[in-house]
């Protein structure tokens, strides 16, 4: 037995098959679209090809990967358990809901499912920006139980995006209070700014706060807001219009640091 296992991953419709040791470290990966098996160590060539055999199709090139950038070296050194990049939008909510498959029927819809709907929609829109040089990380956990719903890194800088489900309701944003429908005002903007501040501390770079209102019927902002940007869910793609802040190498370097779970342990 070689002790190797194949771990398939999907991101933005592209499949990559990683070959891992029992401790989770990668020794190779198969890029089906490129028809290439990238070996990190030629010593395991035969074992890698043997375990990948059922998955290989067509003509395949085998060899060392292209010379990695510093950001790629950081990613390759990450243990899978510490890599946040595979997180789905709403990962924390999805995990919590999956743990309660037999929960009794609620008289009212579980608010977490509505929150998940918002995070899924906004997360999908943010993932769509990858083709124009942006990266999105989802459900970044912070000490104390808080989390950044979405962290977006691209040419226009860094944004900590918080989503709020407000479908078919009127929203009034009067800094720092946010009122949804007939509900009680909540100082939500303090949390949105606080999450961005903690992200700035972790990454030693400016992270700007964004509140996305998912499905709002009407939004009223009676006065000026301090720092926070308010967007409707259909406006999320507009973040890609910002540019001139970070160079591509800086984007990749910050993404490499941000995707490491250990980066967030002391904020």
Residue frames relative to the residue before (quaternion, step in Angstrom):
aa qw qx qy qz dx dy dz
X 1.0000 0.0000 0.0000 0.0000 0.00 0.00 0.00
X 0.4086 -0.7418 0.4817 0.2254 3.59 -0.86 0.94
X 0.3843 -0.7277 0.4851 0.2958 3.60 1.15 -0.48
X 0.5516 0.5986 -0.3969 0.4241 3.59 1.24 0.28
X 0.0805 -0.7774 0.6205 0.0649 3.55 -1.18 0.53
X 0.3804 -0.7134 0.5493 0.2112 3.55 -1.21 0.62
X 0.0832 -0.7919 0.6049 0.0084 3.56 -0.81 1.08
X 0.2181 -0.7919 0.5552 0.1306 3.63 -0.40 1.17
X 0.0526 -0.7751 0.6287 0.0341 3.58 -1.08 0.71
X 0.1507 -0.7581 0.6289 0.0841 3.53 -1.21 0.65
X 0.1319 0.7650 -0.6259 0.0749 3.57 -0.98 0.79
X 0.8428 -0.0569 -0.0181 0.5349 3.53 -0.72 1.20
X 0.7411 -0.4609 0.2271 0.4323 3.54 0.94 0.94
X 0.6447 0.4968 -0.3301 0.4782 3.60 1.24 0.01
X 0.2746 -0.7782 0.5488 0.1335 3.56 -0.89 0.99
X 0.0266 0.7585 -0.6510 0.0091 3.52 -1.11 0.77
X 0.2171 -0.7766 0.5819 0.1060 3.58 -0.90 0.95
X 0.1800 -0.7887 0.5825 0.0786 3.58 -0.60 1.17
X 0.2209 -0.7295 0.6301 0.1485 3.56 -1.11 0.73
X 0.0618 -0.8408 0.5357 -0.0467 3.53 -0.52 1.25
X 0.4748 -0.6064 0.5541 0.3160 3.51 -1.33 0.45
X 0.6906 -0.4843 0.3293 0.4243 3.58 -1.25 0.20
X 0.6805 0.4692 -0.2994 0.4766 3.63 1.16 -0.47
X 0.6433 -0.5722 0.3045 0.4074 3.58 1.28 0.20
X 0.5342 0.6330 -0.4182 0.3729 3.60 1.20 -0.22
X 0.4358 -0.6960 0.5117 0.2526 3.56 -1.09 0.79
X 0.1302 -0.7730 0.6126 0.1012 3.57 -1.10 0.71
X 0.7936 -0.0359 0.0287 0.6067 3.59 1.23 -0.34
X 0.0506 -0.7738 0.6224 0.1060 3.53 -1.34 0.13
X 0.3162 -0.7423 0.5718 0.1483 3.50 -1.19 0.74
X 0.1547 -0.7647 0.6228 0.0575 3.52 -0.68 1.18
X 0.3043 -0.8006 0.4860 0.1741 3.56 -0.13 1.31
X 0.6558 0.5309 -0.3241 0.4278 3.59 0.95 -0.86
X 0.7211 0.4109 -0.2399 0.5037 3.58 1.01 -0.83
X 0.3502 -0.7520 0.4886 0.2702 3.60 1.24 -0.33
X 0.5733 0.5941 -0.3593 0.4350 3.54 1.05 0.82
X 0.2007 -0.7274 0.6433 0.1300 3.54 -1.11 0.82
X 0.1734 -0.7987 0.5727 0.0635 3.56 -0.57 1.20
X 0.1632 -0.8065 0.5665 0.0454 3.56 -0.63 1.20
X 0.3024 -0.7404 0.5695 0.1900 3.56 -0.87 0.94
X 0.7796 0.0934 -0.0677 0.6155 3.57 1.22 -0.42
X 0.3932 -0.7461 0.4881 0.2246 3.57 -0.66 1.10
X 0.5150 0.6617 -0.4069 0.3624 3.61 1.26 -0.35
X 0.7466 0.3827 -0.2140 0.5004 3.59 1.10 -0.65
X 0.2433 0.8224 -0.4926 0.1477 3.59 1.27 0.29
X 0.7150 0.4571 -0.2795 0.4492 3.61 0.69 -1.06
X 0.6498 0.5114 -0.3205 0.4620 3.59 0.98 -0.83
X 0.6485 0.5218 -0.3193 0.4531 3.59 0.98 -0.86
X 0.6854 0.4778 -0.2912 0.4660 3.58 0.85 -0.95
X 0.6239 0.5437 -0.3408 0.4461 3.57 1.10 -0.68
X 0.7165 0.4394 -0.2692 0.4701 3.59 0.83 -0.93
X 0.6783 0.4703 -0.2891 0.4849 3.59 1.17 -0.54
X 0.3894 0.7826 -0.4374 0.2111 3.58 1.26 -0.36
X 0.7080 0.4654 -0.2951 0.4416 3.64 0.74 -0.92
X 0.7105 0.4690 -0.2564 0.4576 3.59 1.21 -0.44
X 0.5888 0.6059 -0.3711 0.3853 3.59 1.18 -0.43
X 0.0213 0.7914 -0.6100 0.0337 3.54 -1.06 0.78
X 0.8146 0.2150 -0.1715 0.5107 3.54 -1.05 0.78
X 0.7257 -0.3856 0.3277 0.4661 3.52 -1.31 -0.40
X 0.0612 -0.8152 0.5757 -0.0196 3.57 -0.77 1.06
X 0.2632 -0.7372 0.6041 0.1496 3.55 -1.00 0.91
X 0.1253 -0.7927 0.5952 0.0422 3.57 -0.94 0.93
X 0.3892 0.7137 -0.5199 0.2623 3.55 -0.86 0.94
X 0.6977 -0.4321 0.3287 0.4675 3.56 -1.25 -0.08
X 0.5552 -0.6068 0.4402 0.3602 3.58 -1.11 0.57
X 0.6446 -0.4784 0.3983 0.4439 3.58 -1.23 0.26
X 0.6358 -0.5296 0.3790 0.4143 3.56 -1.15 0.56
X 0.3389 -0.7828 0.4816 0.2011 3.60 -0.50 1.13
X 0.4808 -0.6150 0.5363 0.3207 3.51 -1.24 0.50
X 0.6748 -0.4654 0.3489 0.4542 3.64 -1.19 0.20
X 0.6414 0.5220 -0.3303 0.4549 3.60 1.01 -0.78
X 0.6589 0.4989 -0.3125 0.4682 3.60 1.00 -0.78
X 0.6048 0.5489 -0.3564 0.4538 3.59 1.09 -0.64
X 0.6310 0.5186 -0.3297 0.4735 3.57 1.00 -0.80
X 0.6659 0.5061 -0.3104 0.4517 3.59 0.88 -0.92
X 0.6791 0.5007 -0.2994 0.4454 3.58 0.89 -0.90
X 0.6652 0.5013 -0.3068 0.4606 3.59 1.14 -0.53
X 0.5437 0.6404 -0.3946 0.3723 3.59 1.25 -0.25
X 0.4047 -0.6380 0.5910 0.2827 3.53 -1.13 0.70
X 0.5962 -0.6003 0.3806 0.3733 3.64 -0.93 0.76
X 0.6441 0.5345 -0.3335 0.4338 3.60 1.03 -0.67
X 0.7063 0.4448 -0.2610 0.4850 3.59 1.21 -0.44
X 0.5945 0.5835 -0.3578 0.4219 3.59 1.26 -0.13
X 0.2516 -0.8021 0.5297 0.1129 3.58 -0.57 1.19
X 0.4849 0.7075 -0.4279 0.2850 3.60 1.17 -0.36
X 0.6885 0.4753 -0.3233 0.4422 3.67 0.92 -0.66
X 0.4114 0.7208 -0.4784 0.2870 3.63 1.20 -0.15
X 0.3665 -0.6959 0.5746 0.2262 3.56 -1.01 0.85
X 0.5870 -0.5100 0.4518 0.4373 3.62 -1.17 0.30
X 0.8198 0.1604 -0.1465 0.5298 3.56 -0.88 0.96
X 0.1773 0.8349 -0.5089 0.1122 3.61 1.18 0.45
X 0.6835 0.4919 -0.3033 0.4459 3.60 0.79 -0.98
X 0.6578 0.4985 -0.3095 0.4723 3.59 0.98 -0.80
X 0.6510 0.5209 -0.3210 0.4491 3.56 0.96 -0.85
X 0.6455 0.5126 -0.3195 0.4675 3.58 0.97 -0.82
X 0.6663 0.5092 -0.3070 0.4500 3.59 0.90 -0.93
X 0.6809 0.4797 -0.2894 0.4717 3.59 0.95 -0.83
X 0.6394 0.5323 -0.3264 0.4487 3.59 1.05 -0.73
X 0.6449 0.5302 -0.3207 0.4475 3.57 1.17 -0.53
X 0.7319 0.3790 -0.2208 0.5214 3.59 1.25 -0.19
X 0.1007 0.8405 -0.5293 0.0568 3.62 0.81 0.87
X 0.7562 0.3729 -0.2071 0.4963 3.58 1.10 -0.63
X 0.2977 0.7761 -0.5101 0.2210 3.59 1.18 0.41
X 0.5479 -0.6287 0.4293 0.3467 3.61 -0.99 0.74
X 0.5949 -0.5815 0.4170 0.3661 3.55 -1.15 0.64
X 0.3407 -0.7492 0.5372 0.1845 3.55 -0.90 0.97
X 0.5301 -0.6080 0.4786 0.3469 3.55 -1.18 0.57
X 0.7596 0.2084 -0.1233 0.6036 3.56 1.18 -0.65
X 0.6173 -0.5511 0.3929 0.4012 3.59 -1.12 0.55
X 0.5281 -0.6194 0.4774 0.3310 3.56 -1.05 0.77
X 0.4197 -0.7308 0.4688 0.2646 3.65 -0.56 1.06
X 0.5771 0.5901 -0.3889 0.4093 3.58 1.14 -0.45
X 0.6251 0.5334 -0.3504 0.4494 3.59 1.07 -0.61
X 0.6351 0.5016 -0.3327 0.4841 3.57 1.06 -0.65
X 0.6375 0.5144 -0.3245 0.4729 3.56 0.99 -0.82
X 0.6410 0.5237 -0.3198 0.4611 3.57 1.02 -0.80
X 0.6109 0.5495 -0.3478 0.4516 3.59 0.99 -0.78
X 0.6678 0.4974 -0.2984 0.4665 3.57 0.95 -0.89
X 0.6863 0.4868 -0.2955 0.4525 3.58 0.87 -0.92
X 0.6261 0.5374 -0.3395 0.4516 3.58 1.03 -0.71
X 0.6821 0.4929 -0.2905 0.4554 3.56 0.89 -0.95
X 0.6901 0.4631 -0.2794 0.4808 3.57 0.87 -0.96
X 0.6422 0.5330 -0.3237 0.4458 3.58 0.98 -0.81
X 0.6384 0.5214 -0.3251 0.4635 3.58 1.00 -0.80
X 0.6489 0.5100 -0.3183 0.4664 3.58 1.00 -0.81
X 0.6675 0.4937 -0.3018 0.4687 3.59 0.99 -0.80
X 0.6209 0.5316 -0.3455 0.4610 3.59 1.02 -0.73
X 0.6211 0.5718 -0.3339 0.4193 3.56 1.12 -0.64
X 0.6054 0.5701 -0.3539 0.4280 3.59 1.24 -0.26
X 0.4544 0.7161 -0.4485 0.2822 3.59 1.22 -0.23
X 0.6358 0.5653 -0.3316 0.4076 3.57 1.04 -0.69
X 0.7307 0.3552 -0.2311 0.5352 3.58 1.24 -0.30
X 0.7518 -0.4774 0.2095 0.4037 3.54 1.05 0.81
X 0.5909 0.5680 -0.3682 0.4389 3.59 1.24 0.31
X 0.1853 -0.7416 0.6305 0.1349 3.54 -1.29 0.48
X 0.1192 -0.7761 0.6153 0.0694 3.57 -1.09 0.74
X 0.1182 -0.7455 0.6525 0.0671 3.54 -1.02 0.91
X 0.2195 -0.8119 0.5349 0.0812 3.56 -0.94 0.89
X 0.8606 0.1118 -0.0809 0.4902 3.52 -1.24 0.64
X 0.1516 0.7966 -0.5589 0.1734 3.56 0.69 1.17
X 0.2925 -0.7936 0.5122 0.1491 3.57 -0.39 1.25
X 0.1675 -0.7628 0.6198 0.0767 3.54 -1.11 0.85
X 0.6094 -0.5467 0.4066 0.4055 3.62 -1.10 0.52
X 0.7426 0.3859 -0.2886 0.4651 3.57 -1.01 0.80
X 0.6194 -0.5909 0.3331 0.3953 3.58 1.25 0.04
X 0.5517 0.5825 -0.4157 0.4284 3.61 1.22 -0.09
X 0.0580 -0.7872 0.6104 0.0660 3.55 -1.29 0.16
X 0.4108 -0.6384 0.5862 0.2829 3.51 -1.29 0.49
X 0.4352 -0.7192 0.4689 0.2713 3.59 -0.57 1.12
X 0.7828 -0.0824 0.0937 0.6096 3.58 0.90 -0.97
X 0.1181 -0.7520 0.6440 0.0768 3.56 -1.01 0.87
X 0.0979 -0.8179 0.5669 0.0025 3.56 -0.63 1.16
X 0.0570 -0.8006 0.5958 -0.0292 3.55 -0.82 1.08
X 0.2722 0.7727 -0.5346 0.2074 3.57 -0.70 1.03
X 0.7929 -0.3141 0.2147 0.4760 3.58 -1.27 -0.18
X 0.7076 0.4615 -0.2629 0.4661 3.59 1.11 -0.63
X 0.7008 -0.4469 0.2717 0.4851 3.59 1.25 0.13
X 0.5746 -0.5729 0.4617 0.3584 3.53 -1.28 -0.50
X 0.0578 -0.8007 0.5962 -0.0070 3.56 -0.98 0.90
X 0.2199 -0.7225 0.6405 0.1391 3.54 -1.06 0.89
X 0.1247 -0.8361 0.5341 0.0073 3.56 -0.35 1.30
X 0.1012 -0.7710 0.6281 0.0275 3.55 -0.82 1.08
X 0.1977 -0.7943 0.5646 0.1056 3.59 -0.80 0.98
X 0.0944 -0.7845 0.6121 0.0306 3.56 -1.13 0.73
X 0.3382 -0.7400 0.5512 0.1849 3.57 -0.75 1.10
X 0.1260 0.7978 -0.5741 0.1339 3.59 -0.57 1.17
X 0.1268 0.8591 -0.4930 0.0529 3.57 1.17 0.55
X 0.8747 0.0186 -0.0751 0.4785 3.52 -1.01 1.11
X 0.5973 0.5493 -0.3744 0.4486 3.58 1.15 0.54
X 0.4719 -0.6395 0.5268 0.3014 3.52 -1.30 0.47
X 0.1411 -0.7941 0.5898 0.0399 3.54 -0.95 0.94
X 0.1116 -0.7657 0.6314 0.0500 3.55 -0.97 0.94
X 0.1075 -0.7910 0.6018 0.0239 3.56 -0.74 1.12
X 0.1112 0.7703 -0.6124 0.1387 3.56 -0.40 1.29
X 0.4255 -0.7720 0.4081 0.2376 3.53 0.05 1.38
X 0.5990 -0.2920 -0.7445 0.0416 1.59 -1.51 2.04
X 0.5065 0.6945 -0.3924 0.3273 3.57 1.31 0.07
X 0.1118 -0.7498 0.6488 0.0658 3.53 -1.23 0.74
X 0.0961 -0.7979 0.5948 0.0147 3.57 -0.73 1.12
X 0.1293 -0.7918 0.5958 0.0375 3.56 -0.78 1.09
X 0.8348 -0.0483 -0.0057 0.5484 3.56 -0.60 1.16
X 0.7656 -0.3041 0.2603 0.5036 3.54 -0.84 -1.05
X 0.4094 0.7352 -0.4530 0.2943 3.56 1.27 0.26
X 0.6297 -0.5261 0.4152 0.3928 3.52 -1.34 0.18
X 0.5257 -0.6172 0.4700 0.3488 3.61 -1.02 0.69
X 0.1057 -0.7828 0.6113 0.0489 3.57 -1.06 0.78
X 0.4484 -0.6994 0.4833 0.2762 3.62 -0.98 0.77
X 0.0367 0.8662 -0.4971 0.0348 3.57 0.85 0.99
X 0.6278 0.5637 -0.3606 0.3976 3.59 0.99 -0.72
X 0.5636 0.5772 -0.3967 0.4379 3.59 1.15 -0.44
X 0.6671 0.4868 -0.3046 0.4747 3.55 0.96 -0.84
X 0.6432 0.5302 -0.3320 0.4416 3.58 0.93 -0.89
X 0.6727 0.4705 -0.2917 0.4909 3.58 0.96 -0.85
X 0.6406 0.5431 -0.3252 0.4347 3.57 1.02 -0.82
X 0.6411 0.5131 -0.3254 0.4688 3.58 0.98 -0.81
X 0.6562 0.5030 -0.3106 0.4689 3.59 0.98 -0.83
X 0.6357 0.5259 -0.3283 0.4600 3.60 1.01 -0.77
X 0.6630 0.4926 -0.3110 0.4702 3.58 0.96 -0.83
X 0.6318 0.5160 -0.3292 0.4756 3.58 1.06 -0.71
X 0.6207 0.5395 -0.3344 0.4603 3.59 1.04 -0.77
X 0.6515 0.5139 -0.3070 0.4661 3.56 0.99 -0.87
X 0.6749 0.5081 -0.3012 0.4423 3.59 0.90 -0.93
X 0.7824 0.3556 -0.1615 0.4852 3.57 0.92 -0.93
X 0.3011 -0.7703 0.4940 0.2683 3.59 1.34 -0.18
X 0.6166 0.4620 -0.3660 0.5219 3.55 0.93 1.00
X 0.5735 -0.5987 0.4244 0.3639 3.57 -1.13 0.58
X 0.0487 -0.7669 0.6399 -0.0011 3.56 -0.91 1.03
X 0.2249 -0.8090 0.5328 0.1055 3.57 -0.60 1.12
X 0.4229 -0.7318 0.4799 0.2352 3.59 -0.94 0.89
X 0.0511 -0.7771 0.6273 -0.0015 3.56 -1.09 0.85
X 0.1343 -0.7540 0.6375 0.0841 3.56 -1.02 0.86
X 0.1300 -0.7880 0.5997 0.0509 3.58 -0.72 1.11
X 0.2147 -0.7753 0.5865 0.0939 3.57 -0.74 1.12
X 0.2101 -0.8235 0.5214 0.0762 3.53 -0.39 1.29
X 0.8722 0.0632 -0.0817 0.4781 3.54 -0.68 1.20
X 0.3019 0.7876 -0.4978 0.2018 3.60 1.17 0.35
X 0.4068 -0.6956 0.5371 0.2492 3.56 -1.07 0.78
X 0.7821 -0.0690 0.0882 0.6130 3.56 1.08 -0.75
X 0.1163 -0.7891 0.6011 0.0500 3.56 -1.07 0.77
X 0.0716 -0.7865 0.6134 0.0097 3.55 -0.89 1.01
X 0.0342 -0.7686 0.6387 -0.0096 3.55 -0.92 1.02
X 0.1824 -0.8610 0.4643 0.0993 3.60 0.18 1.27
X 0.8096 0.1597 -0.0883 0.5579 3.61 1.12 -0.40
X 0.6811 -0.4757 0.3429 0.4384 3.60 -1.24 0.13
X 0.2880 -0.7436 0.5822 0.1587 3.54 -1.20 0.65
X 0.3812 -0.7192 0.5347 0.2268 3.54 -1.04 0.76
X 0.8833 -0.0512 -0.0318 0.4649 3.54 -0.60 1.28
X 0.6906 0.5075 -0.3109 0.4109 3.62 0.83 -0.87
X 0.2442 -0.7458 0.6040 0.1393 3.53 -1.06 0.85
X 0.2083 -0.7786 0.5839 0.0972 3.59 -0.87 0.99
X 0.0061 0.8004 -0.5979 0.0430 3.56 -0.81 1.05
X 0.3903 -0.6287 0.6042 0.2957 3.52 -1.31 0.41
X 0.6483 -0.5411 0.3445 0.4102 3.59 -1.12 0.52
X 0.6701 0.5031 -0.3170 0.4443 3.61 1.00 -0.68
X 0.6574 0.5122 -0.3067 0.4599 3.60 1.27 -0.17
X 0.4114 0.7525 -0.4514 0.2464 3.59 1.27 -0.15
X 0.6338 0.5560 -0.3372 0.4189 3.59 0.97 -0.78
X 0.5566 0.6320 -0.3789 0.3835 3.57 1.22 -0.41
X 0.5035 0.6431 -0.4340 0.3803 3.59 1.20 -0.29
X 0.6151 0.5697 -0.3487 0.4190 3.58 1.11 -0.64
X 0.5784 0.6044 -0.3749 0.3995 3.58 1.21 -0.35
X 0.6030 0.5508 -0.3621 0.4493 3.56 1.24 -0.38
X 0.1017 0.7992 -0.5847 0.0952 3.57 -1.00 0.78
X 0.6773 0.5402 -0.3419 0.3641 3.52 -1.32 -0.17
X 0.5854 0.5787 -0.3794 0.4224 3.61 1.22 0.24
X 0.8140 0.1127 -0.0251 0.5693 3.57 0.83 -1.01
X 0.4045 -0.6698 0.5685 0.2541 3.54 -1.16 0.72
X 0.6732 -0.5108 0.3341 0.4175 3.62 -1.14 0.49
X 0.6508 0.5127 -0.3285 0.4536 3.61 0.94 -0.79
X 0.6419 0.5154 -0.3204 0.4687 3.58 1.06 -0.75
X 0.6109 0.5494 -0.3410 0.4567 3.58 1.04 -0.79
X 0.6897 0.4825 -0.2837 0.4593 3.57 0.85 -0.99
X 0.6543 0.5168 -0.3202 0.4498 3.59 0.96 -0.84
X 0.6748 0.4810 -0.2980 0.4739 3.60 0.92 -0.87
X 0.6246 0.5282 -0.3384 0.4652 3.58 1.04 -0.73
X 0.6388 0.5329 -0.3285 0.4473 3.59 0.97 -0.81
X 0.6709 0.4726 -0.2953 0.4892 3.59 1.00 -0.78
X 0.6870 0.5153 -0.2900 0.4223 3.57 0.87 -0.96
X 0.6732 0.5157 -0.3105 0.4294 3.60 1.01 -0.72
X 0.5805 0.5748 -0.3682 0.4439 3.60 1.28 -0.24
X 0.4488 -0.7213 0.4630 0.2528 3.59 -0.50 1.18
X 0.6426 0.5580 -0.3291 0.4092 3.58 1.03 -0.74
X 0.5221 0.6407 -0.4052 0.3907 3.58 1.23 -0.40
X 0.7590 0.4331 -0.1897 0.4477 3.57 1.06 -0.81
X 0.4642 0.7356 -0.4134 0.2692 3.58 1.24 0.03
X 0.7853 0.3221 -0.1536 0.5059 3.60 1.13 -0.55
X 0.5078 0.6492 -0.4360 0.3614 3.61 1.03 0.62
